[in-house]
């Protein structure tokens, strides 16, 4: 089963979540989508890799919205036998005083250009384990802090051991966020100096060798967002024969900080946008954090109509998305507009099917969809309902929203409820639809079908963001706060528009958002000469999609992180 993958030296890409396809709910949001796009581009570019993640049999959760706009969560159960094959290899890891057995499912990711890459989904739901241990890999981001530590032991330590047991030849390890940082401890256990080489008081572990084998991508620009585990819990649950003093020296004195551990055991560290790297360098003095800005997979996020358009006018774009730079001179305006009209029609049909709301094809649609949490500020657009209605009287528009709040994020769930209240208040003046169960398929429909993609995070908390990049592949311009990737991507009035400045003062952002809509964006859309609007659409493709793609991202990882 593994013969085609096991012998060639590969980069092992460790990630807590990964979006392989819509029917496999092993992802919660942007981190998982990025992981999937990473592997899809590696497949297209013929870069030998293997992804390691958790099987998450109960998924993240399936979202239902009740009549009052309240989010209800249901398990997203899936059967790995439908999409993957079990590996014969099994390994055991000591967790909480017990040997927990770990198996894996092999999912073969097939690229848009015929390539194939292995993905291992780790699974503890085995007959050898107790009922408690069988559930360790059931719930993505579920349970308490103890459950999370057990999952990260399975991912990091178990993942390294299972790769070895399955016969993979690993030349480099890439940690996508700090969840898998314990893999560094497992590598330290593997690579030690001989007794003759160790002086009294020195560590026996060959840490320079481990560092040379590892790269780390950090995604969280705030200290509070990094996983931490108290050392009394670590000593009880993590039984790997390590002197806790060694772990403290690498992961921090107060608690086991997974980001600190990854930083200290990786030779190459990067943030996911230029601004995020600057923030991370300030957060972690003494470490060099490089910048490799995220990207999205070209074939996956271009709608079918735009794929056909690119195939006709820019052949080879799927392998060399930089060819999209020629979109502004090589693609007819009428063809671009027709491709957008078809994508918009598909979205309108989906909105009516899911919510009963009827949208008009000749009125612009503003789209906002992402994880519903406070710093994303999904309510900023609705800060002043009277002003919104005033704008709509002269320049009508429609709004489509979507997104999940973490089950334990009460403020996020309250935001969803409040957004539904705003939609009811605007009924009759501005059509507003909230689409439930925001997943990969719905993201593809939304980012292609809206007319303007809106993003309103509180700077500097948006590390990168990728949904606006998906929109760009479909000629949809961004109207966004200057944070994350948009600091690099925004050419004001050319590829899209900025909301406020980088300071991100809430009142100023709301006022600037309304002013920009009323005075610039909507008048340009309704201009009798549509060429001005289509020119911005072309620039979204030629200036943004041509650069902010995962092919460019992976080529940089290959030359800067993996070539060691």
C-alpha positions as CSV (number, residue, x, y, z in Angstrom):
1,X,0.0,0.0,0.0
2,X,2.8,2.4,0.9
3,X,5.3,1.2,-1.7
4,X,4.9,4.3,-4.0
5,X,5.5,6.6,-1.0
6,X,7.7,5.0,1.6
7,X,11.2,5.0,0.1
8,X,11.7,8.5,-1.4
9,X,13.0,11.1,1.2
10,X,10.0,13.2,2.2
11,X,9.2,16.3,4.2
12,X,6.7,15.4,7.0
13,X,4.1,18.1,7.5
14,X,2.5,17.9,10.9
15,X,-0.8,19.7,11.5
16,X,-3.6,19.3,14.0
17,X,-6.2,19.9,11.2
18,X,-6.3,19.5,7.5
19,X,-9.0,20.2,4.8
20,X,-8.7,17.3,2.4
21,X,-12.2,17.5,0.9
22,X,-15.6,18.8,2.0
23,X,-16.8,15.3,3.0
24,X,-14.0,14.8,5.4
25,X,-14.5,17.2,8.4
26,X,-10.9,17.1,9.8
27,X,-10.6,20.9,9.8
28,X,-12.1,23.8,11.7
29,X,-11.1,26.8,9.7
30,X,-8.2,28.7,8.1
31,X,-5.4,26.6,9.6
32,X,-6.8,23.4,8.2
33,X,-7.6,25.0,4.8
34,X,-4.0,26.2,4.6
35,X,-2.7,22.7,5.5
36,X,-4.9,21.2,2.7
37,X,-3.7,23.9,0.2
38,X,-0.1,23.3,1.3
39,X,-0.4,19.6,0.4
40,X,-2.3,20.2,-2.8
41,X,0.4,22.5,-4.1
42,X,3.1,20.1,-3.0
43,X,1.3,17.5,-5.0
44,X,1.0,19.7,-8.1
45,X,4.7,20.7,-7.8
46,X,5.9,17.1,-7.3
47,X,7.5,17.9,-3.9
48,X,7.7,14.7,-1.9
49,X,5.8,15.2,1.3
50,X,3.7,13.3,3.8
51,X,1.1,15.0,6.0
52,X,0.4,13.8,9.5
53,X,-2.8,14.8,11.3
54,X,-5.6,13.4,13.4
55,X,-8.5,11.4,12.1
56,X,-11.1,13.4,14.1
57,X,-13.9,10.9,13.7
58,X,-16.5,13.3,15.2
59,X,-15.1,16.2,13.2
60,X,-15.1,19.8,14.5
61,X,-18.9,20.2,14.6
62,X,-21.9,20.6,12.3
63,X,-23.5,23.9,12.7
64,X,-27.3,24.5,12.9
65,X,-28.8,28.0,13.3
66,X,-32.2,28.1,15.1
67,X,-35.0,30.5,14.4
68,X,-33.6,33.1,16.9
69,X,-30.1,32.9,15.3
70,X,-28.6,30.7,18.0
71,X,-25.8,28.3,17.0
72,X,-26.4,24.7,17.8
73,X,-23.6,22.2,17.5
74,X,-23.8,18.5,16.4
75,X,-21.0,16.0,15.9
76,X,-19.8,15.7,12.4
77,X,-19.4,12.0,12.3
78,X,-17.5,10.5,9.3
79,X,-16.3,7.0,8.5
80,X,-12.6,6.9,7.4
81,X,-13.2,3.6,5.6
82,X,-15.1,5.5,2.9
83,X,-12.1,7.6,1.9
84,X,-8.9,6.0,3.4
85,X,-7.3,2.7,4.0
86,X,-6.0,1.5,7.4
87,X,-2.2,1.0,7.7
88,X,-0.9,-2.2,9.1
89,X,1.6,-0.3,11.2
90,X,0.8,0.5,14.9
91,X,2.8,2.0,17.6
92,X,2.3,2.7,21.3
93,X,2.9,5.9,23.4
94,X,2.8,6.1,27.2
95,X,0.0,8.5,28.2
96,X,-1.2,9.1,31.7
97,X,0.4,5.8,32.9
98,X,-1.0,3.7,30.1
99,X,0.3,2.5,26.8
100,X,-2.0,4.0,24.2
101,X,-1.9,2.3,20.8
102,X,-2.0,4.5,17.7
103,X,-2.8,3.4,14.2
104,X,-3.3,5.4,11.0
105,X,-5.4,5.8,7.9
106,X,-3.8,6.5,4.6
107,X,-5.6,9.1,2.5
108,X,-4.0,9.6,-0.9
109,X,-4.3,13.2,-2.0
110,X,-4.6,13.4,-5.8
111,X,-3.6,16.8,-7.3
112,X,-5.1,18.7,-10.2
113,X,-2.1,17.8,-12.3
114,X,-2.0,14.0,-11.6
115,X,0.3,13.9,-8.7
116,X,-0.3,11.9,-5.5
117,X,0.8,12.6,-1.9
118,X,0.2,10.5,1.3
119,X,-1.7,11.8,4.3
120,X,-1.7,9.9,7.5
121,X,-4.7,10.4,9.9
122,X,-3.7,9.1,13.3
123,X,-6.3,7.1,15.2
124,X,-6.5,5.8,18.8
125,X,-10.0,4.2,18.3
126,X,-8.4,0.7,18.4
127,X,-9.4,-2.5,20.3
128,X,-6.2,-2.4,22.2
129,X,-7.2,0.8,24.0
130,X,-9.6,1.6,26.8
131,X,-12.8,3.4,26.0
132,X,-11.3,6.7,27.3
133,X,-8.2,6.4,25.2
134,X,-10.2,5.4,22.1
135,X,-11.7,8.8,22.1
136,X,-8.5,10.8,22.1
137,X,-8.6,11.3,18.3
138,X,-12.4,11.8,18.1
139,X,-13.0,15.5,18.6
140,X,-11.1,18.2,16.8
141,X,-10.3,20.9,19.5
142,X,-12.8,19.2,21.8
143,X,-12.6,18.4,25.5
144,X,-10.5,20.1,28.2
145,X,-6.8,21.0,28.5
146,X,-6.0,17.4,29.5
147,X,-7.7,16.1,26.4
148,X,-5.7,18.6,24.3
149,X,-2.4,17.5,25.7
150,X,-3.2,13.9,25.0
151,X,-4.0,14.8,21.4
152,X,-0.8,16.7,21.0
153,X,1.2,13.7,22.4
154,X,-0.5,11.5,19.8
155,X,0.2,14.0,17.0
156,X,3.8,14.9,17.8
157,X,5.3,11.8,19.5
158,X,3.0,9.3,18.0
159,X,3.3,10.8,14.5
160,X,7.1,10.5,14.5
161,X,7.0,6.9,15.7
162,X,4.3,5.9,13.2
163,X,6.1,7.4,10.3
164,X,9.1,5.3,11.2
165,X,7.1,2.1,11.8
166,X,5.4,2.6,8.4
167,X,8.8,2.8,6.7
168,X,8.8,6.4,5.6
169,X,12.1,8.1,4.9
170,X,11.8,11.5,6.5
171,X,14.4,14.1,5.8
172,X,12.7,17.1,7.3
173,X,9.8,17.9,9.8
174,X,7.5,20.9,9.3
175,X,5.3,22.0,12.3
176,X,2.2,23.8,11.2
177,X,1.6,25.8,14.4
178,X,2.8,24.6,17.8
179,X,0.3,21.7,18.3
180,X,2.9,19.2,17.1
181,X,5.9,20.6,18.9
182,X,6.3,17.4,21.0
183,X,7.8,15.8,17.9
184,X,10.9,17.7,18.8
185,X,11.2,15.7,22.1
186,X,10.7,12.5,20.3
187,X,13.5,13.4,17.9
188,X,15.7,14.3,20.9
189,X,15.1,10.9,22.3
190,X,16.2,9.4,19.0
191,X,19.3,11.5,18.5
192,X,21.7,11.5,21.5
193,X,25.4,11.8,22.1
194,X,27.4,8.8,23.3
195,X,28.3,8.8,27.0
196,X,31.9,9.6,26.0
197,X,30.8,12.7,24.2
198,X,28.9,14.2,27.1
199,X,30.6,16.3,29.8
200,X,29.2,16.3,33.3
201,X,26.2,18.6,33.5
202,X,25.7,18.7,29.7
203,X,22.5,17.4,28.0
204,X,22.9,14.1,26.2
205,X,20.6,15.2,23.4
206,X,21.9,16.3,20.0
207,X,19.7,19.4,19.9
208,X,21.6,21.0,17.0
209,X,20.8,17.9,14.8
210,X,17.1,18.1,15.9
211,X,16.9,21.8,15.0
212,X,18.4,21.2,11.6
213,X,15.7,18.7,10.9
214,X,12.8,21.0,11.9
215,X,10.9,24.0,10.6
216,X,8.1,25.8,12.4
217,X,5.3,28.0,11.1
218,X,3.7,30.2,13.8
219,X,0.2,31.6,13.1
220,X,-0.9,33.3,16.2
221,X,0.2,36.9,16.8
222,X,-0.9,37.1,20.4
223,X,0.8,35.5,23.3
224,X,-2.5,34.2,24.8
225,X,-3.2,32.2,21.7
226,X,-0.4,29.7,22.2
227,X,-1.0,26.3,23.8
228,X,0.3,26.0,27.4
229,X,0.2,23.1,29.8
230,X,1.1,23.2,33.5
231,X,4.1,21.1,34.4
232,X,2.3,19.0,37.0
233,X,-0.1,17.8,34.3
234,X,2.9,17.3,31.9
235,X,4.7,15.1,34.4
236,X,1.6,13.0,35.0
237,X,0.5,12.6,31.4
238,X,3.7,12.8,29.4
239,X,5.8,9.8,30.4
240,X,8.7,9.8,28.0
241,X,11.7,9.4,30.3
242,X,12.7,13.1,30.0
243,X,14.0,15.1,32.8
244,X,11.5,17.8,33.3
245,X,14.3,20.3,33.7
246,X,15.3,19.7,30.1
247,X,11.8,20.4,28.9
248,X,11.6,23.6,31.1
249,X,14.8,24.8,29.5
250,X,13.2,24.5,26.1
251,X,9.6,25.3,26.7
252,X,9.6,27.9,29.5
253,X,9.7,27.8,33.3
254,X,6.1,28.6,34.2
255,X,4.4,26.1,31.9
256,X,5.1,24.0,28.8
257,X,4.6,26.6,26.1
258,X,4.3,24.7,22.8
259,X,5.3,27.7,20.7
260,X,8.5,28.2,22.8
261,X,9.3,24.5,22.4
262,X,8.9,24.7,18.7
263,X,11.0,27.9,18.5
264,X,13.8,26.3,20.4
265,X,13.8,23.1,18.4
266,X,13.6,24.5,14.9
267,X,16.3,26.0,12.7
268,X,13.9,27.8,10.4
269,X,10.9,29.7,11.8
270,X,8.4,31.8,9.9
271,X,5.3,33.9,10.2
272,X,2.5,33.8,7.7
273,X,2.8,37.4,6.4
274,X,5.4,40.2,6.5
275,X,3.6,42.1,9.2
276,X,3.0,38.9,11.2
277,X,6.7,38.1,11.1
278,X,7.5,41.6,12.4
279,X,5.1,41.1,15.3
280,X,6.4,37.7,16.0
281,X,10.0,39.0,16.1
282,X,8.9,41.5,18.7
283,X,7.0,38.8,20.7
284,X,9.9,36.4,20.7
285,X,13.2,38.4,21.0
286,X,16.3,36.4,20.4
287,X,14.6,34.3,17.6
288,X,14.7,35.1,13.9
289,X,11.2,34.8,12.4
290,X,11.2,34.9,8.6
291,X,8.2,35.9,6.5
292,X,6.5,33.5,4.1
293,X,3.1,34.9,3.3
294,X,0.3,32.4,3.0
295,X,-1.3,31.5,-0.3
296,X,-4.3,29.5,-1.6
297,X,-4.4,26.6,-4.1
298,X,-5.1,27.9,-7.6
299,X,-7.2,25.1,-9.0
300,X,-9.2,24.5,-5.8
301,X,-10.3,28.1,-5.3
302,X,-10.9,29.3,-8.8
303,X,-14.5,28.6,-9.8
304,X,-15.2,26.3,-12.7
305,X,-16.0,29.3,-15.0
306,X,-12.8,31.1,-14.1
307,X,-10.7,27.9,-14.5
308,X,-12.1,27.6,-18.1
309,X,-11.3,31.3,-18.7
310,X,-7.7,30.9,-17.5
311,X,-7.2,27.7,-19.4
312,X,-8.3,29.5,-22.6
313,X,-6.4,32.8,-22.2
314,X,-3.5,31.9,-19.9
315,X,-2.7,28.2,-20.4
316,X,-0.4,26.8,-17.8
317,X,-1.7,29.0,-15.0
318,X,-2.4,26.0,-12.8
319,X,1.3,25.2,-12.6
320,X,2.6,28.7,-12.9
321,X,-0.1,31.0,-11.4
322,X,2.3,34.0,-11.9
323,X,0.9,33.9,-15.5
324,X,-2.2,35.5,-14.1
325,X,-0.2,38.7,-14.1
326,X,-1.2,38.9,-17.7
327,X,-4.9,38.9,-16.9
328,X,-5.2,42.7,-17.2
329,X,-4.1,42.7,-20.8
330,X,-5.0,39.2,-22.1
331,X,-8.5,38.6,-20.9
332,X,-11.6,40.3,-22.4
333,X,-13.8,42.3,-20.1
334,X,-16.9,40.6,-21.3
335,X,-15.5,37.1,-20.6
336,X,-14.5,38.1,-17.1
337,X,-17.9,39.6,-16.3
338,X,-19.7,36.5,-17.7
339,X,-17.6,34.2,-15.6
340,X,-18.5,36.3,-12.5
341,X,-22.2,36.4,-13.4
342,X,-22.3,32.6,-13.5
343,X,-20.6,32.3,-10.1
344,X,-22.9,34.9,-8.7
345,X,-26.0,33.1,-10.0
346,X,-24.8,29.9,-8.3
347,X,-24.4,31.8,-5.0
348,X,-27.9,33.3,-5.3
349,X,-29.3,29.9,-5.8
350,X,-27.5,28.5,-2.8
351,X,-28.6,31.4,-0.6
352,X,-32.3,30.8,-1.5
353,X,-31.9,27.0,-1.0
354,X,-30.3,27.4,2.5
355,X,-32.2,30.4,3.9
356,X,-35.2,31.2,1.6
357,X,-33.7,34.7,1.0
358,X,-34.1,35.9,-2.6
359,X,-31.2,38.0,-3.8
360,X,-31.1,40.1,-7.0
361,X,-28.4,39.4,-9.6
362,X,-28.1,43.1,-10.6
363,X,-27.4,44.4,-7.1
364,X,-23.9,44.0,-5.6
365,X,-23.4,41.4,-2.8
366,X,-21.0,42.1,0.0
367,X,-19.6,38.9,1.5
368,X,-18.2,38.3,5.0
369,X,-17.4,34.7,6.1
370,X,-14.9,33.5,8.7
371,X,-14.6,32.2,12.2
372,X,-17.0,34.1,14.4
373,X,-14.9,35.5,17.2
374,X,-14.4,38.9,18.8
375,X,-11.2,40.0,17.0
376,X,-12.7,39.3,13.6
377,X,-15.3,42.0,14.3
378,X,-18.1,40.6,12.2
379,X,-20.4,43.3,13.7
380,X,-18.4,46.2,12.5
381,X,-20.4,46.4,9.2
382,X,-23.5,46.8,11.4
383,X,-22.2,49.4,13.8
384,X,-24.7,52.0,12.5
385,X,-27.8,50.5,10.9
386,X,-29.2,54.0,10.1
387,X,-26.1,54.9,8.1
388,X,-26.3,51.5,6.3
389,X,-29.9,52.1,5.3
390,X,-29.0,55.7,4.2
391,X,-26.3,54.3,1.9
392,X,-28.6,51.6,0.5
393,X,-31.2,54.2,-0.5
394,X,-28.9,55.7,-3.1
395,X,-26.8,52.6,-3.8
396,X,-28.6,49.4,-2.9
397,X,-26.6,46.4,-1.9
398,X,-27.0,42.9,-0.3
399,X,-25.1,41.1,2.4
400,X,-24.2,37.4,2.7
401,X,-22.6,36.1,6.0
402,X,-21.4,32.8,7.2
403,X,-19.1,31.4,9.9
404,X,-18.9,29.1,13.0
405,X,-18.1,30.1,16.5
406,X,-16.1,27.7,18.7
407,X,-18.6,25.8,21.0
408,X,-16.9,27.3,24.0
409,X,-16.7,30.9,22.6
410,X,-19.9,32.3,24.1
411,X,-19.1,35.8,22.8
412,X,-18.7,34.4,19.3
413,X,-22.0,32.6,19.5
414,X,-23.7,35.8,20.8
415,X,-22.3,37.6,17.7
416,X,-24.0,35.2,15.4
417,X,-27.3,35.8,17.3
418,X,-26.7,39.5,17.1
419,X,-26.0,39.4,13.3
420,X,-29.4,37.6,12.9
421,X,-31.0,40.4,14.9
422,X,-29.4,43.0,12.6
423,X,-30.7,41.1,9.6
424,X,-34.2,41.2,10.9
425,X,-33.9,44.9,11.7
426,X,-32.7,45.6,8.1
427,X,-35.4,43.5,6.5
428,X,-37.2,45.5,3.8
429,X,-34.2,47.8,3.2
430,X,-31.1,45.6,2.9
431,X,-31.4,41.8,2.2
432,X,-29.1,40.0,4.7
433,X,-28.6,36.2,4.6
434,X,-26.6,34.1,7.1
435,X,-25.6,30.8,5.7
436,X,-25.2,27.9,8.2
437,X,-22.5,25.2,8.2
438,X,-19.7,27.2,6.7
439,X,-17.4,24.6,5.1
440,X,-15.0,24.1,2.3
441,X,-17.8,23.8,-0.4
442,X,-19.7,26.8,0.9
443,X,-16.4,28.9,1.0
444,X,-15.8,28.0,-2.7
445,X,-19.3,29.2,-3.6
446,X,-19.1,32.4,-1.5
447,X,-15.7,33.6,-2.4
448,X,-16.5,33.2,-6.1
449,X,-20.1,34.6,-6.1
450,X,-20.0,37.8,-4.1
451,X,-19.1,41.1,-5.7
452,X,-16.9,42.5,-2.8
453,X,-15.1,40.5,-0.1
454,X,-15.2,42.4,3.3
455,X,-12.8,41.7,6.1
456,X,-12.7,43.7,9.4
457,X,-10.3,42.2,11.9
458,X,-8.8,44.2,14.8
459,X,-5.2,44.9,13.9
460,X,-2.7,43.4,14.5
461,X,-4.6,40.2,15.4
462,X,-5.1,38.9,11.8
463,X,-1.9,36.9,11.2
464,X,-2.5,36.4,7.5
465,X,-6.1,35.5,6.4
466,X,-6.7,33.6,3.2
467,X,-10.4,34.0,2.3
468,X,-9.7,37.3,0.5
469,X,-7.0,35.5,-1.6
470,X,-9.7,33.0,-2.7
471,X,-11.9,35.8,-3.7
472,X,-9.1,37.3,-5.8
473,X,-8.8,34.1,-7.9
474,X,-12.4,34.8,-9.0
475,X,-11.9,38.5,-9.8
476,X,-13.6,39.6,-6.5
477,X,-11.9,42.7,-5.0
478,X,-11.3,43.0,-1.3
479,X,-12.6,45.8,1.0
480,X,-10.5,45.1,4.1
481,X,-8.8,46.5,7.1
482,X,-5.0,46.8,6.6
483,X,-3.9,43.7,8.5
484,X,-2.4,40.3,7.6
485,X,-1.9,39.7,3.9
486,X,-3.9,42.8,2.8
487,X,-1.1,45.1,4.0
488,X,0.9,43.5,1.2
489,X,-1.9,43.0,-1.3
490,X,-3.8,46.2,-1.2
491,X,-3.1,48.7,-4.0
492,X,-5.8,51.3,-3.1
493,X,-8.4,51.7,-5.9
494,X,-6.5,49.3,-8.1
495,X,-6.8,45.8,-6.6
496,X,-9.3,46.7,-3.9
497,X,-9.7,49.1,-1.1
498,X,-8.5,49.6,2.5
499,X,-10.7,50.3,5.5
500,X,-9.0,52.9,7.7
501,X,-5.3,52.6,8.4
502,X,-3.1,50.1,10.1
503,X,-3.9,51.5,13.6
504,X,-7.3,49.9,13.4
505,X,-9.2,52.3,15.7
506,X,-12.8,50.7,15.8
507,X,-14.7,54.0,15.4
508,X,-12.5,55.1,12.6
509,X,-12.7,51.7,10.9
510,X,-16.5,51.8,10.9
511,X,-16.7,55.4,9.6
512,X,-14.1,54.7,6.9
513,X,-16.0,51.5,5.9
514,X,-19.2,53.4,5.4
515,X,-17.5,56.3,3.6
516,X,-15.6,53.9,1.3
517,X,-18.8,52.0,0.4
518,X,-20.9,55.1,-0.2
519,X,-18.3,57.3,-2.0
520,X,-16.1,54.9,-3.8
521,X,-17.0,51.2,-4.0
522,X,-20.8,51.3,-4.7
523,X,-20.7,54.3,-7.1
524,X,-18.0,52.5,-9.2
525,X,-20.1,49.3,-9.3
526,X,-23.2,51.2,-10.5
527,X,-21.3,53.4,-13.0
528,X,-23.0,53.0,-16.4
529,X,-19.5,52.2,-17.8
530,X,-18.8,48.9,-16.2
531,X,-15.2,48.9,-17.4
532,X,-14.0,50.7,-14.3
533,X,-15.3,47.9,-12.1
534,X,-14.0,45.2,-14.3
535,X,-10.6,46.9,-14.3
536,X,-10.5,46.4,-10.5
537,X,-11.6,42.7,-11.0
538,X,-8.7,42.2,-13.5
539,X,-6.3,43.8,-11.1
540,X,-7.5,41.5,-8.2
541,X,-6.5,38.6,-10.5
542,X,-3.3,40.0,-11.9
543,X,-1.9,41.8,-8.8
544,X,-3.3,39.5,-6.0
545,X,-4.1,36.0,-7.3
546,X,-0.8,35.9,-9.3
547,X,1.2,36.2,-6.1
548,X,-0.9,35.1,-3.1
549,X,-1.1,31.5,-4.0
550,X,0.2,28.3,-2.4
551,X,2.5,27.4,-5.3
552,X,4.6,30.5,-4.6
553,X,4.4,29.8,-0.9
554,X,5.6,26.2,-1.3
555,X,8.4,27.1,-3.7
556,X,9.7,29.4,-0.9
557,X,9.4,26.7,1.7
558,X,11.3,24.3,-0.5
559,X,14.2,26.7,-1.0
560,X,14.3,28.5,2.4
561,X,13.1,25.9,4.9
562,X,13.5,22.4,3.4
563,X,16.7,22.7,1.5
564,X,19.1,21.8,4.3
